[in-house]
Structures are given as structure tokens and as C-alpha cells.
Amino acid sequence: MSWPSNTPDPDGPTLAEWQQRFAESDRAAGFEITEDFQRFNQMNDMFTRAFWDSSVRSDDTDGFFASYRMGAAPRRGEGFSVRDFALRNAAWVVSDMISNRAADHGKREGFQGLIEAEVPVAERRAELASPAEEARQIRQVAHFLGADLVGITEIDPRWHYTHRPDTRTMTPVREPMPEGCTHVIVLGHAMDFDLVETYPSALAGASTGREYSREAAISMQLASYIRNLGFEAMASMNDTALVIPYAIKAGLGEYGRNQMVLTPEFGPRVRFSKIFTSLPLEIDAPRQLGMAAYCQGCTICADACPPKALPKGPPDMGPNNPSAIRGVCKWTSDAEKCFGYWAKLKTDCAICMRVCPFNRRYRGWRDRLWRWLAVGPWQDRTRGLARRWEARRGKRKRLRPRDWWGGAGEGGAGKRGAGEGGAGKRG
């Protein structure tokens, strides 16, 4: 079977050749990819479809996007006041500044187009150490700049979008990668624990916006560092390629039923950015952590989903849906139901993140003992105990937004949640 005809390089390796090259790491990552695999066209993600697909676009979706500017939609429900929307939108502002820079050129940097570099690649290259030492230093610099997790893997064209939208016309265009990029640095950015506890609310959306603003700055800074060393580096957030498979291949976590990467340090409470680079680096191996295995017998997120958009069965090839990648065996959400609920709320919903059993601080002995039972060295014997313990804990209560504003929560309203301070700094 030849590589799909919409590849940027139709004369390059076939799909079978790519599958063979990455077969070992695919197995280690838990990926099952069939001959029906097709690369994803970003024109078909739900956020893009909401601008061109009449079956998705509605007054609600238009209002959803408007609410992130000056069209906030306050209402009586707790967590949806003017103040809540104000904080959410303020948290997004740095990310918005970056994403709006190239609007006149049909790009939304970091979302629908690579983030343009602020500095050229230096003509004089730094003298390099071994790939292992270079990788260690990249982690050191990334943590210094504020990243919570760092992983490194190889470029894998299977996860790169065939097209992105020209945001002026909502028509598909190609954006080639810079020449010579061989590696991907994946950065994890932990969301505030206490704010996540207030989902669903506009207030909780501030936890998402803050991390997008942080990751825009951190990824640009790290890319600039590498370019100053004399090597190509391009910062990226949701653009250019699917970040979830890259994060898993970089050893940062496993894929969960809630469609998120489950990390040992923060559970699903993480946003990811990436940097494509030509800097020679030692790569990280995917890790079998036991978290996906726990998901096999857990449906807490699916049970809690208001629009019932999450699957309850085992991973499969998914529905024939334009917003789902084809040819990958995995848990697949009903994206239309999910985004439709977001649109009615006028903010993001991450109930599935909040209620996930792996969404914990891991500070006290109870959380650490539960994790040991769920994914420890004897997990096949103890996983059932962890599930029963979680069931006895009962339905997870939402932190009331008024209590967050009052300073409630273990970390206090103003402190970084998430095991904050570096418990999860991998590498």
C-alpha cells in the first residue's frame, strides 16, 4: 500500500515502510495501526469545522468563539459570571497575541500554523556534546523556562496534518516543515489543580488559557535557544501535527479513555507543546505505565460526560467520522456531541479530566498508596483494589467557583496546582 496521495512527499517512503520503521516503538507505545491508516487533515478538526461545515456551525458555536474575545456570555449559573469570563479571557491573552500575529496571512500561529521564529538560525554553530548530553541540557533549559515535563522523540510524518486551513478563506493549504528537522521535543504544562476542580465553568477555562499562554512563551523561548545554537527549531502547539501520539512516543504518558494523555505525575491535567528541531538528541522510549490498562476497566469519565460523548467499551477502530483519524485502534469520542456541549456552555468542558482517578495531587500517603495499587509493580493483582477504593470514594465533588474565589482548595486560589513545584519534572 502506498502512502496516501495527499502526502507532501508522494515519492517518499510508503506507509508500509513507515510502519516497519516505527514498528518497535509503536508496540512499546501501545499503538495499533492498520493498513487503512490515513493522515489527518486539520480542516476536519471540530474547531475548524465550526467555521466551514454547516452541519457543525451554529449560533451557539459562533457565540462560543465570540465569548473568548469581548463577547462574554455571563449568566446566573455559578462559575459563569462576568468576573469568571474575565479571568478566563485574561488567561488566554498571551496565546491570543501570538496566534493573531499572522491573521493577514491566513495563519493562526500555534493552532493553525507553526509559530514563526523570532530569531534566525545562527550562522555559527555551537560545539556539540553527545546526543545524550544535549538531551540532558535541553531538559535543563526547558525546566528553567517553566516546562513541567519534557520528552524527546523522532519526527514521524504519520502524525503530521496533510493540510491546515487558510483562516481567511477556510480552504486547505499545505505548510511544509523546515528542512532538516529530525526530532520533536515535547513539553508538558500542568494545569492548576484547584481551577480544574471547578469544571464545568468559565472560571475553570482560565486553567486552560493560562497553560496555552505559558506554553506559547516557553516553546518560543526554547526554540530561540536552539536557533542560537545554530540549529533549526520551530515552536508548535496544536498546529502542524497531532501532539498526543508524539507525547506518548516521547515517554510522557499513555492514552486514556477520556482522549487525553495520562501522565504519572499529573494524570490527564496536562497541556502539551512541541518543538521540531534538527538538533541531534537522544530520544526517550515510550513507557507502559499501567494507566491505560486501568482505563480498560474504568468508565468514570464516560459516566460523568453530560453529552455522553465518551466510549464505554474497549478501544476499537472508531466511527466513520471526519473528525476522527482513520486506521488507529483507540478510544474515540463523539466529537460533535462534545463540542456541541462546549458551544452551549460558551466555554470548554473538562469534566472527564476532573473526575479521572489519576487526577490527584499525589502529596499525601493515600494518593500515593492508591497509585501504587493502580499502577505499581503488582498492578495485575492490586488494580482491582484500587478500583474498589475509588468506587468507595464516590462521585467526585466539584469545587464551587465561589469557594475558589474565596481561597479554598489545598493549594489556595493563587498557587500553581498540579504537584506544583516540580514533583513531576521528568528528566
C-alpha positions as CSV (number, residue, x, y, z in Angstrom):
1,M,0.0,0.0,0.0
2,S,1.4,3.4,-1.0
3,W,1.5,6.4,1.2
4,P,-1.8,8.4,0.8
5,S,-1.7,10.6,-2.2
6,N,-2.0,13.8,-0.2
7,T,1.4,13.4,1.4
8,P,3.8,16.4,1.0
9,D,6.3,13.8,-0.5
10,P,4.4,11.3,-2.7
11,D,7.8,9.9,-3.9
12,G,8.9,9.3,-0.3
13,P,8.5,6.1,1.8
14,T,5.3,4.1,1.6
15,L,3.0,3.7,4.6
16,A,4.2,0.2,5.0
17,E,7.8,1.4,5.2
18,W,7.0,3.9,7.8
19,Q,5.0,1.3,9.7
20,Q,8.0,-1.0,9.6
21,R,10.4,1.7,10.7
22,F,8.4,2.6,13.8
23,A,7.0,-0.9,14.5
24,E,9.0,-1.4,17.7
25,S,8.2,1.9,19.2
26,D,4.6,1.6,18.1
27,R,4.3,-1.7,20.1
28,A,6.1,0.0,23.1
29,A,3.6,2.9,22.9
30,G,0.6,0.6,22.6
31,F,-0.3,1.8,19.1
32,E,-2.2,-0.5,16.8
33,I,-2.2,1.0,13.3
34,T,-3.8,-0.8,10.3
35,E,-3.3,-0.6,6.6
36,D,-6.4,1.7,6.4
37,F,-4.4,4.4,8.2
38,Q,-4.8,7.9,6.8
39,R,-3.1,11.0,7.9
40,F,-5.4,13.6,9.4
41,N,-6.5,16.8,7.6
42,Q,-6.8,19.7,10.1
43,M,-9.7,21.0,8.1
44,N,-11.7,18.3,9.8
45,D,-10.9,19.0,13.5
46,M,-14.0,20.3,15.3
47,F,-12.8,23.8,15.9
48,T,-12.1,24.3,12.2
49,R,-15.3,22.6,11.0
50,A,-17.2,25.0,13.2
51,F,-16.2,27.7,10.6
52,W,-16.9,26.0,7.3
53,D,-19.1,22.9,8.0
54,S,-22.8,23.8,8.0
55,S,-23.6,20.6,10.0
56,V,-21.5,21.9,12.8
57,R,-21.6,25.7,12.7
58,S,-24.5,27.3,14.6
59,D,-25.3,30.4,16.6
60,D,-24.0,28.5,19.6
61,T,-20.6,27.8,18.1
62,D,-20.3,31.4,16.8
63,G,-21.1,32.6,20.3
64,F,-18.6,30.2,21.8
65,F,-15.7,31.7,19.8
66,A,-17.0,35.3,20.4
67,S,-17.1,34.7,24.1
68,Y,-13.3,34.4,24.2
69,R,-12.9,38.0,23.0
70,M,-15.3,40.7,24.2
71,G,-18.5,38.8,23.7
72,A,-18.6,37.0,27.1
73,A,-21.8,35.2,27.9
74,P,-22.4,35.6,31.6
75,R,-25.4,34.0,33.2
76,R,-26.7,33.1,36.6
77,G,-25.1,29.7,36.9
78,E,-22.2,29.7,39.4
79,G,-18.8,29.9,37.6
80,F,-20.3,31.9,34.6
81,S,-20.3,35.5,36.0
82,V,-18.6,38.4,34.2
83,R,-15.7,38.0,36.6
84,D,-15.3,34.3,35.7
85,F,-15.3,35.1,32.0
86,A,-12.9,38.0,32.6
87,L,-10.3,35.8,34.2
88,R,-10.6,33.1,31.6
89,N,-10.1,35.5,28.8
90,A,-7.3,37.3,30.5
91,A,-5.5,33.9,31.0
92,W,-5.7,33.4,27.2
93,V,-4.4,36.8,26.2
94,V,-0.7,36.0,25.6
95,S,-1.6,33.0,23.5
96,D,-4.1,35.2,21.6
97,M,-1.4,37.8,20.9
98,I,0.8,35.1,19.3
99,S,-2.0,33.4,17.4
100,N,-3.3,36.6,15.9
101,R,0.1,37.9,14.6
102,A,-0.3,36.3,11.1
103,A,-4.0,36.6,10.6
104,D,-3.5,38.7,7.5
105,H,-1.6,35.7,6.0
106,G,-4.3,33.2,6.8
107,K,-2.4,31.6,9.8
108,R,-3.4,31.3,13.4
109,E,0.0,30.6,14.9
110,G,0.2,27.8,17.3
111,F,-3.2,26.5,16.3
112,Q,-3.5,26.6,12.5
113,G,0.1,27.2,11.5
114,L,3.6,26.9,13.0
115,I,4.7,29.7,15.4
116,E,7.1,31.9,13.4
117,A,10.6,32.1,14.8
118,E,11.7,35.4,16.4
119,V,15.4,34.9,15.6
120,P,17.2,33.4,12.6
121,V,19.3,30.3,12.9
122,A,22.8,31.4,14.0
123,E,25.4,31.1,11.3
124,R,28.0,29.8,13.8
125,R,27.1,26.5,15.4
126,A,27.8,25.6,19.0
127,E,30.2,22.7,19.6
128,L,28.0,19.8,20.5
129,A,28.4,17.2,23.2
130,S,26.9,13.7,22.8
131,P,23.2,13.4,21.9
132,A,22.6,12.2,25.5
133,E,24.3,15.2,27.0
134,E,22.5,17.6,24.5
135,A,19.2,16.0,25.5
136,R,20.0,16.5,29.2
137,Q,20.8,20.1,28.7
138,I,17.6,20.6,26.7
139,R,15.6,19.2,29.6
140,Q,17.5,21.5,32.0
141,V,16.8,24.6,29.8
142,A,13.1,23.6,29.3
143,H,12.6,23.2,33.1
144,F,14.3,26.5,33.7
145,L,11.9,28.2,31.3
146,G,8.9,26.6,33.1
147,A,8.0,23.3,31.4
148,D,6.8,20.7,33.8
149,L,7.5,17.6,31.6
150,V,10.0,17.1,28.8
151,G,10.3,14.2,26.4
152,I,12.1,13.7,23.1
153,T,11.2,11.5,20.1
154,E,11.8,11.2,16.4
155,I,9.9,13.0,13.6
156,D,7.1,10.7,12.5
157,P,5.3,12.0,9.4
158,R,2.3,9.8,10.1
159,W,1.1,12.3,12.7
160,H,1.5,15.4,10.6
161,Y,-1.5,17.1,9.1
162,T,-2.0,16.8,5.4
163,H,-3.3,20.3,5.3
164,R,-4.1,23.2,7.6
165,P,-6.8,25.8,6.9
166,D,-6.2,29.2,5.4
167,T,-8.1,31.1,8.1
168,R,-9.1,33.9,5.7
169,T,-11.0,31.6,3.4
170,M,-11.2,28.3,5.4
171,T,-9.7,26.4,2.5
172,P,-7.0,23.8,2.8
173,V,-3.3,24.7,2.3
174,R,-0.1,22.8,2.9
175,E,2.6,24.1,5.2
176,P,5.9,22.2,4.7
177,M,8.2,21.6,7.6
178,P,11.6,23.4,7.7
179,E,14.3,21.4,6.1
180,G,16.5,19.1,8.2
181,C,14.2,18.6,11.3
182,T,14.7,15.1,12.7
183,H,13.5,15.3,16.3
184,V,10.5,16.5,18.3
185,I,10.8,17.9,21.8
186,V,7.5,17.5,23.6
187,L,6.8,19.8,26.6
188,G,4.1,19.2,29.2
189,H,2.5,22.0,31.1
190,A,0.5,21.1,34.2
191,M,-2.9,22.8,34.7
192,D,-3.9,24.3,38.0
193,F,-5.4,21.6,40.2
194,D,-7.9,23.8,42.1
195,L,-9.2,25.5,38.9
196,V,-9.7,22.2,37.2
197,E,-11.8,21.2,40.2
198,T,-14.3,23.8,39.2
199,Y,-15.1,22.3,35.8
200,P,-17.5,22.8,34.2
201,S,-17.3,26.6,34.4
202,A,-15.9,29.6,32.6
203,L,-13.7,30.1,35.6
204,A,-12.2,26.6,35.0
205,G,-11.4,27.7,31.5
206,A,-8.7,30.0,32.9
207,S,-6.7,26.9,33.7
208,T,-6.6,26.0,30.0
209,G,-5.9,29.6,28.9
210,R,-3.1,30.1,31.3
211,E,-1.3,27.0,30.1
212,Y,-1.7,27.9,26.4
213,S,-0.2,31.3,27.2
214,R,2.6,29.7,29.2
215,E,3.3,27.1,26.5
216,A,3.4,29.7,23.8
217,A,6.1,31.6,25.6
218,I,8.1,28.6,26.8
219,S,8.1,26.8,23.4
220,M,9.2,30.0,21.6
221,Q,12.0,30.6,24.2
222,L,13.3,27.1,23.9
223,A,13.1,27.2,20.1
224,S,15.1,30.5,20.2
225,Y,17.7,28.9,22.4
226,I,18.2,26.1,19.9
227,R,18.3,28.5,16.9
228,N,21.0,30.5,18.8
229,L,23.0,27.2,18.9
230,G,22.9,27.2,15.1
231,F,20.2,24.5,14.6
232,E,16.7,24.7,13.2
233,A,13.9,24.8,15.7
234,M,10.2,25.7,15.3
235,A,7.8,26.1,18.1
236,S,4.4,24.4,17.8
237,M,1.3,24.0,20.0
238,N,-1.9,22.5,18.4
239,D,-0.7,23.1,14.9
240,T,1.2,21.1,12.3
241,A,0.9,17.6,13.9
242,L,-1.1,15.6,16.4
243,V,0.6,16.1,19.7
244,I,-0.9,13.2,21.6
245,P,1.0,10.4,19.7
246,Y,4.2,12.5,20.0
247,A,3.8,12.9,23.8
248,I,3.2,9.1,24.1
249,K,6.2,8.3,21.9
250,A,8.3,10.7,24.0
251,G,7.6,8.6,27.1
252,L,5.4,11.2,28.9
253,G,2.3,9.1,29.3
254,E,-0.4,6.7,28.0
255,Y,-3.6,7.3,26.1
256,G,-6.7,7.3,28.2
257,R,-10.4,6.6,27.7
258,N,-11.0,10.4,28.1
259,Q,-8.9,11.0,24.9
260,M,-6.1,12.6,26.9
261,V,-2.5,11.6,27.7
262,L,-2.4,10.2,31.3
263,T,0.9,11.2,32.9
264,P,2.3,9.6,36.1
265,E,2.8,13.0,37.6
266,F,-0.4,14.8,36.9
267,G,-2.8,12.3,35.3
268,P,-4.7,14.0,32.4
269,R,-4.2,17.5,33.8
270,V,-1.5,18.5,31.2
271,R,-1.3,20.6,28.0
272,F,1.4,19.8,25.5
273,S,3.5,21.8,23.1
274,K,6.3,20.7,20.8
275,I,9.4,21.9,19.0
276,F,10.6,20.5,15.7
277,T,14.4,20.6,15.5
278,S,17.5,19.5,13.7
279,L,19.5,19.4,16.9
280,P,20.9,15.8,17.4
281,L,19.3,14.4,20.6
282,E,19.0,11.1,22.3
283,I,15.3,10.0,22.2
284,D,13.2,8.7,25.0
285,A,11.4,5.4,24.9
286,P,7.6,5.0,25.2
287,R,6.6,3.6,28.6
288,Q,4.0,1.0,29.6
289,L,2.7,2.6,32.8
290,G,-0.4,0.6,33.6
291,M,-2.7,3.6,33.3
292,A,-4.2,2.6,30.0
293,A,-4.7,-0.9,31.5
294,Y,-6.6,0.7,34.4
295,C,-8.8,2.6,31.9
296,Q,-9.9,-0.7,30.4
297,G,-12.0,-1.5,33.5
298,C,-12.9,2.1,34.4
299,T,-15.7,4.2,32.9
300,I,-15.8,7.1,35.4
301,C,-15.1,9.7,32.8
302,A,-17.6,8.3,30.3
303,D,-20.3,8.0,33.0
304,A,-19.7,11.7,34.0
305,C,-19.8,13.1,30.5
306,P,-23.0,15.2,30.2
307,P,-23.5,14.7,26.4
308,K,-22.4,11.0,26.6
309,A,-19.6,11.6,24.1
310,L,-17.0,9.2,25.5
311,P,-17.0,5.4,24.7
312,K,-17.5,2.8,27.4
313,G,-16.2,-0.3,25.5
314,P,-12.7,-1.4,24.6
315,P,-10.6,0.5,22.1
316,D,-11.7,0.0,18.5
317,M,-11.3,1.5,15.1
318,G,-13.9,4.1,15.9
319,P,-16.8,5.6,14.0
320,N,-16.6,6.7,10.4
321,N,-16.4,10.4,11.5
322,P,-14.4,13.1,9.7
323,S,-13.1,14.4,13.0
324,A,-11.5,11.0,13.9
325,I,-8.2,9.8,12.5
326,R,-8.7,6.6,10.5
327,G,-6.8,3.3,10.9
328,V,-5.8,3.6,14.6
329,C,-7.3,1.3,17.2
330,K,-8.1,3.5,20.2
331,W,-10.9,5.1,22.3
332,T,-12.7,7.7,20.2
333,S,-15.1,10.3,21.3
334,D,-18.2,11.6,19.5
335,A,-16.6,15.0,18.7
336,E,-19.8,16.6,17.6
337,K,-21.6,15.8,20.9
338,C,-18.5,17.0,22.9
339,F,-18.1,20.3,21.0
340,G,-21.8,20.9,20.9
341,Y,-21.9,20.8,24.7
342,W,-18.9,23.2,24.8
343,A,-20.8,25.6,22.5
344,K,-23.8,25.7,24.7
345,L,-21.7,26.3,27.8
346,K,-19.7,29.0,25.9
347,T,-16.6,27.6,27.4
348,D,-14.6,24.3,27.5
349,C,-15.8,21.4,29.4
350,A,-13.2,19.1,31.1
351,I,-15.4,17.1,33.5
352,C,-13.7,14.0,32.2
353,M,-10.3,15.5,33.3
354,R,-11.6,16.5,36.7
355,V,-13.2,13.1,37.6
356,C,-10.3,10.9,36.3
357,P,-9.0,8.8,39.1
358,F,-5.4,9.8,38.1
359,N,-6.2,13.5,38.6
360,R,-4.7,13.8,42.0
361,R,-2.1,15.9,43.8
362,Y,-0.1,12.8,44.9
363,R,1.1,14.7,48.0
364,G,-0.5,12.6,50.8
365,W,0.1,8.9,51.6
366,R,-3.5,8.0,50.5
367,D,-2.9,9.2,46.9
368,R,0.5,7.6,46.7
369,L,-0.9,4.3,48.0
370,W,-3.8,4.4,45.6
371,R,-1.4,5.0,42.7
372,W,0.8,2.1,43.9
373,L,-2.2,-0.2,43.9
374,A,-3.4,1.1,40.5
375,V,-0.1,1.0,38.5
376,G,2.5,-0.4,40.9
377,P,4.8,-3.4,40.4
378,W,2.0,-5.8,41.2
379,Q,-0.8,-3.9,39.4
380,D,-2.3,-7.0,37.8
381,R,-3.1,-8.2,41.4
382,T,-3.8,-4.9,43.0
383,R,-5.6,-2.9,40.3
384,G,-9.0,-4.3,41.4
385,L,-8.3,-3.0,44.9
386,A,-7.6,0.5,43.5
387,R,-10.9,0.4,41.5
388,R,-12.9,-0.6,44.6
389,W,-11.2,2.1,46.7
390,E,-12.1,4.6,44.0
391,A,-15.7,3.4,43.9
392,R,-16.0,3.7,47.7
393,R,-14.7,7.3,47.4
394,G,-17.9,8.0,45.5
395,K,-18.7,10.7,42.9
396,R,-16.1,13.4,42.9
397,K,-17.5,16.7,44.1
398,R,-16.9,19.8,42.1
399,L,-15.2,22.7,43.9
400,R,-17.7,25.6,43.8
401,P,-16.3,28.6,41.9
402,R,-17.3,30.9,44.8
403,D,-15.1,28.8,47.1
404,W,-12.2,29.1,44.6
405,W,-12.6,32.9,44.6
406,G,-12.7,32.7,48.4
407,G,-9.3,31.0,48.5
408,A,-10.5,27.4,49.0
409,G,-8.6,24.4,47.8
410,E,-5.4,22.7,49.2
411,G,-3.2,25.0,47.2
412,G,-5.1,28.2,47.6
413,A,-6.6,30.1,44.7
414,G,-3.4,31.8,43.7
415,K,-0.9,28.9,43.9
416,R,0.1,26.7,41.0
417,G,-1.7,23.4,41.3
418,A,-0.6,20.0,40.0
419,G,2.0,18.7,42.3
420,E,3.3,22.2,41.9
421,G,6.9,22.9,42.2
422,G,8.5,20.1,40.3
423,A,7.4,16.7,41.6
424,G,6.8,15.7,38.1
425,K,9.8,17.2,36.3
426,R,10.8,14.2,34.3
427,G,14.4,14.2,33.2
